[in-house]
Amino acid sequence: MSPQGTGERSRLTIDYRNSMADAVGEQHGVSDAMLDEIAPEVAAQHERLVAEHEAGGQRWMDLPSDTGLVEEIEAFAAEARGRYRDFILVGIGGSSLGAIATVQALAHPYRNLLSDERRGGPRFFVLDNPDPEKVAATLATVDLPNTLVNVVTKSGQTAETMANFLAARQALEAAVGRERAREQIVATTDPKVGLLRALADEEGYRTFPVPPGVDGRMTVLSAVGMLPAALCGCDIGGLLAGARAMRASTESGDVRRNLAYLLAAISILADTRLGKSILVTMPYADALFGLSDWFRQLWAESLGKKLSLDNEVVFTGQTPIKALGAIDQHSQIQLYTEGPNDKLISLIGVDAYRAEVTIEEAPAGAPELDYLKGAELGQLLRREQHATAWALTEAQRPNFTMSVPTIDAAILGEFFYLYELQTVMGGALLNVNPFGQPGVEAGKNATYALMGRKGYEDLREELTATDGAGERHRWGGGRPPPPHPRE
């Protein structure tokens, strides 16, 4: 389904005046001269991306056009929604955050509490963190004989995902037997190779593909994100239509005409030239909080790199923070306006919320509340957003506002594609590879070693070795701190 009345044209707008030097001062704001200076590099990197895509690279750009996969997913989801009462997504990071963001944005905020008839599909649960308390509670809560499990990992090597999956599979088999359990498991994984692919082929699980050549953080518009969304009744066709609209509107190499490149340039310039090492994403809608969580991983893992493309040590990357308006006006804004001026703040506003709540009367005995009489909550939230932008600007804190007419599937698809292209250009401007996460791999390998995986014996020995010196810096359990050797 296309965005209503758009002909697949973008409906997202930006006001970036408050991020510029004219608004917050040359010490804190990006100047037009800076944009002019970076424009040739943006144009050159745009041409490189276009050439790489035409040569078969940058395959994430093709996902919005995969309407055939939409039909396959929707057919499967339609049958599953009528068959299962519960649905468990097993995945972590890029394998779960996009689906969570989509369901949070497009489904009823309390859909798991609705009756089966009103919900229109299975209840939605996520096993991401291998917290035994959450996993045990989830498996005890769902109706296992009527539960579908979707395990998502390209390789099948992710320890947290596979541990959670094995726990879920074990519970399913105990409840319904191995043969029936196989029918209740769907694997989203590499179409040809990998541990989960081999297991799925052996057990006969229904499978959907993790698209080859696409980094895990960029798979939200594939079966990774769209299958869970469709099972929860979300409009995945609308997601892709919105992504296509954003793709069509970001074809220019001009930094001022391409929203993704403009955001990348402002963010990278603010970080590298103005000391704004933190990027805050603050939507004024509960439904978009999951989007800021998804973007947080995308920006952090893609740009936080030790080495440049020239193999030089750079230790680069802007730290992403998620916030929620107006809640964090009472939590974080004090820090943002009067603390260190090291942040660039992105506000997301909604012109028309999908519900209206109007305060008809104010208590007669509380004239101080008369200003709320006749007020509508969406109006209040929008005005709080505008007030925050003003307060930040008055304090010389750079900020910009992205606005959407409402929240629907197409708008969410626009955000997904926009943020992905912004991140890829951000990596280009920082001269780092935005794909891959070598820093994460080190922790994965250490986990394998500590859990006793074969082939990691030497690392396990290194990790578990101790000379006793560490005891000087440990204390707890009611014991007095050990004496320092100099005492």
N, C-alpha and C positions, 0 to 999 in steps of 0.2 A: 504494500500500500504506500503510495507516495505521500509526502507531506501535504497536508490539506492546503490547497490554494497556492502552492509554491511552484508547481512544475519542477520539483526537485531543485529549487534554488534555495540557497542558505537563508535562514531567518535569524541567524545569530549576529548581534552587533556588539561593537566595543567602543567605549569612550576611554581613551588612554591619556587624556590631557593631564590628569593628576600624576602621571608618572614622568612628566617632562620637566625640564629645568625651569620653564616659565612659571610652573605652578609651585614647585617645591625647592627651587634654588639649584644653581649649577653644581653644588657639592653633592646633591642627592638625586637629581633628576637627569634623565637622558636628554641630551640636546639634539636639535635638528642636525647640527654639525656631526654629531656622533652617528646618526642614522645615515647621513650622506657618506660618511667615511666607511661604514660597514656595508653599504649597498652593493658595491662591486663584488665583494666576497660572497654576499648572499646570492647575487645573480650567478656567479661562477659555480657555487655549490648547487644551485638549482639546476643548472645545465648538467652537472655531473649526475645528479639524482635522476633526471630525465633519461640521460644516456644509459645509466645502469638499469633503469626499469625497462627500457626498450631492448636491452641486451638480455633480459631475463632475470635481473636482480630486483631488489626492493619489492619482493612479491607480496608484501603486506598491502601494497597499494591496490592489488587486484581483488582483494576480499569483498569489497562492496558490490562487485559485479557477479558474484557467485549465486545467482538466483536459483540455479538447479539444486544446490545444497539446501536452500531455504525450503523448497518443495519437499525434499526428502525428510528434512527435520520436522516440518509441520505435519507430514503424514504420520511419522512415528509418534510425535507428541500427541496428536489427536487421539490415537489409539490408547496411548499410555495414560492420558488424563482420565479416560473412562475406566481404566483397569486398576490403577494404583491409588491408594489413599495417602501414601507418604513417598517422598523422594529425597534421597541423600546424595549430595554432591560431595565427592571425595577428591580434593585437590588443594593446592596451596599456591600463593603468589599469583602469577599470571594465569594459573589454571582455575582460580576461583574468584578473584577480585572483580573481574569484569562481569561475571554472572551475578555476583552479589550486587554490584552497582546497578545492573539492569533491572533486576527484580525489585530492588529498593526504590528505584525511580518510577517504575511503571505499574507495579502491582499494589494492591491495597496494603497499607502499612501494617495491618494486623491480619493478613490473609490466613495465617496458620490458625487463627482463632475463629475464623468464619466456619459456618456449617459446610458440609461437603457440597451441598447444592449451590450455595452462594460463592464458594471458593472457585468452583469450576476447574478443579485439578488437584493434584496431590499437595499436601503440606510440604514445605521446603526446609530442609536441614542441610547444614554444611559441616563436614569434618575436614578442617584445615590444620589447626594446631593439634599435635598429638597429645593433648592434655587428657590423661586417663579419666578424670572426673567428667569432662564434657563428653568424651566418647562413650563412656558407660551410660551416662544419662540419656544421650541421644538414642542409643540402641535399646534402652529400656523404655523409651517414650514412643518410638515408632511402632506401627503395626507390621511386624516383620513379614508375615505371610503376604502382605499387600504393600510391600515397599520395593521401589526401584532404586538401584544403586548405580550411579554414574561415576566411574573412576577416571580421572583426567591426568595424564602425564605422558609426554611425548616418548620418553625413553623407558619409563618404568623403573628408573634408578633413584627417584626422589624418595629418600628414606621416610619422611613424614607421611607422604601420600601412600606409599605402599604399606607401611605399618597400619595406618588407619583402614586401608582397604582390606588387608588381611583380617583385621578385627571385625569389620563389617561382614565380610564373606563368611567368616567363622560363625557369626551370629545367625546369618541367613541359613547356612547349612544345618545348624542345630535346630532351626525353627521349621524348615520345610524340606530338608534333605538336599543332597548335592545336586541331583539332576534338576530339580525345580529351581534351586538357587541360581544355576547357570542362566536360566531364562530371565532372572530378575537383575542381571548385571549387564551394564553397557559400558564399554571401554572407549574412551576418546584418546587416541594415541597415534603414533606414526603409522602410516598406511602399509609400510613394508617391513621395517626393522625395529628392533628393540625388545627389551624384556617383557613389557606388557603386551606388545604385539604377539610375541611367541606364546605367552600365556593365554591370550584371547583366542588365538587360533587353536590351541590345544583344547581349551575348555568349551569352545564354541560360543563365546560371548558375541552379542551384536556389537558392532564397532562403528565409530565415526572418526574421520581423519583429523589429526592435527596437521595443518597444511605444511608440507615440506618447504624449507627455505624461509620460514617465517619465525622470528624470535618469539619465545613464549609470551613476552609482555605485549606483543602486538596481535594476539590471536583472539581478542574479544569478539571480532566480527566473523569468526569461524564457528565451527561446531563447538569449540571450547566454551564460548560464551553463549552462543545462540541456542544450543540444545537445552540447557537448564532454563533459559528464559522462555523458550517455547513451552516447556513442560509446565511452567507457571502461568501460561496464558498471555505472555507478552507478544507484541507485534514485531516479530523479527524482520519481516519484510520492510516495515517502516524504519527499523534500525539501519538497514542497508540503504534504503532510499535517502535517509538523512546523510549517511556517510558519502554517498555519491554526490549529493548536493554540495557538501563541503569540499569534496575532491574537485568538482567542477569550478568552484569559486577560488581555489588555491592553485591555479595553473600558471599564474604569473610569477616571474622571477623578481619582480619589483617589491622591495621590502615594505613599501607603504601600501601596496595593493594586495598583498597576500597576507591574510590575517595570521596564518601559522608562522610565517617568517617574521612578521612584525613582533609577535609575542616572543619568538625565539630571540630576536635581536634585542628587544627591550630587556628580557631576562638576563641574557648573557652579558650585555653591556652593564646592567645594574650590578651584576656580580663581579665582573672582572675589572671594571673601571670605577665603580662607585662604592664598592665594599658592601653591597647588598647580598650577602652570602646565603640568605634564607628567602625562600619563596613560599608565601602563604596562599593557599587556595581556600576561600571562604564563601561558600554558597549560602544564600538566604532562602533555603528550602531544605527541609529534612530529607526530601526525596533525592536530593543531589549530593548528600554527604558521602554516599558510597562512591560516587564519581571522583570526589577529591581523594578518597582512599586509594582508588585505582590509579589515579594520576600520580600520587605520591610514590608508588612503587616504580611506575614508568620513568619518572624524572630521576629518581635516586639511583636506580640500578643502571640506567642507561648512561648517565653523565658522570657518576661518581667513579672516576678512574685514576689509577696511579700512573699509567703510561699513556703518552700521546701516540698518535699514529706514526710518529718518527722515533718511537721507542725511547723518548725522553721522560724522565720522572717529572710529573706535573702535579699530582695530587689535586685534581680538579673536581668540580661538581658543586652545584648549588643545593642546599638542604631544603627539601620540600616539607611543609607543615600543613596539616589539614585543620580547618577550623569551621565552625558552624554559626552563622548569624541567625537569630540575634543572641543565642546562648553565650557565645564567646565574647560578646561585648561586655559580659559580666565575668569574664574569665581571663581573656588574653589581651583585649584592646588596651588595657592600662599599660601593659608591657609594650605593646606595639607603638603607642603614642608617646610614652615617656621613658621607655627603656632604651637600650642600644638601637641606634638608627642603622640597623643592618638587615632590614627586610624590605622586600618588594611584595605588595599585597594585592592579590587578585580577588575582587568581589564578583559574585555571580548573582544577578537579579532576575526576578520573574515578573513580567508585566501583568499576567493574569493567572492566579492560582486556580487549581481545578475544583476548589470548593470555596464558599464564602461563609464567614461567621460574623454576624453583625451584632453589636451591643446595642440593644434597643433603648435601655434606660440605665441611668446611674442612680445609686442610692440617694434618696432625698436628704439623708443625714450626713452625706459626705460630699459637699460641694467641690472639694478638691478633685473629685473624679468626673466632674461634669464634662471635661474635655474629651472623655472617652464615649460620651453619649452619641450614638449614631455611628461610631467608628466601626470599621470593618478590619478584621485581623490582618488580611493581606495588605491593606493600605498601611497599617501600622508597621508591618515588617518591611515594606518597601521604603517607608520614611525612615526607619531605623538604619536601613542600608545607606540611604543618601546622607543621613547624619554621620554615619561612620566614615564615609568617604570624605566628607567635609572636615571632620575632626582630624583625620589622618593628614589631610593636605595642610590644614592649619599648623600642624606640628612638623611640617616638612618631611612627612613620611610618604614615599612614592607609592601610588596605588593606581589601579585601573579597574574598570567595571565592564564585565560582559553581561549582556542582557538577552533574554529569550522571551518570546511572546507568551509561551506557556511551556509546560513539561509534557512532552510526548515522545514516542519512540524515535521519530525523525530527529528531534532536537538532540536526543541522547546520542544517536548515531553521528550527528555533526560533531559533537564534543569528542567522541572517541577518535574520529579521523583527524580532527584538528590537533588534538594533543599529541597524537602519534607523529604527525608531520612536524609539529613544533619541536618535538624531542629529537627527531632525526636531524633537523637543521641545527638545533642546539649543539648536538654532537659535532656537526661539521664545523661550526664556528669555534668550538673549543679544541678542534683537531684531535678528537678521541673517537673511538669506535663505540657507537651507541648500542651495539648488539653484543651479547655475551655478558657474563658477570664473573670474571675470574676471582674477585674477592669473595663471592658466595661459594665458589667451588672449594676454596681452602677450608671453609667451615664444614662443607659436606664431607670432604675427605676425612677430616678429623672425627666427624660423627661416625663414619664407616669404621674407622680404626677403633674407636672406643666401644663400638657395638660388636667388635670381633669379626668384621667381614674379612674374608680371605683376600690376601694380597696387600693388606694394610698393616702387617705385623710390625714392620720397622717404625711406622708412624705411631702405632699404639704404644710401643716401647718408649718412644720419645715423650709422648703425652703423659704417660703414667709414671715416668721417672721423677724422683725427687731427692734432693740432697738435704732436706730438713730445713733449709734456710727460709722456706716459705712460712714456716710456723711462726716466725717473728711478726708476721703481718696477718695473723688469723686470731680471732677471738670470738667467743660466743658460748652458748650452752651453760651460762652461769659460772664459767671458769674465769679466773682473773687473767688479764693479758700477760703473755709470756714476757719475761724481762728482755730488754734489748741488750745485745752483747756488750755494749759500751757501759751498761749500768753495773 
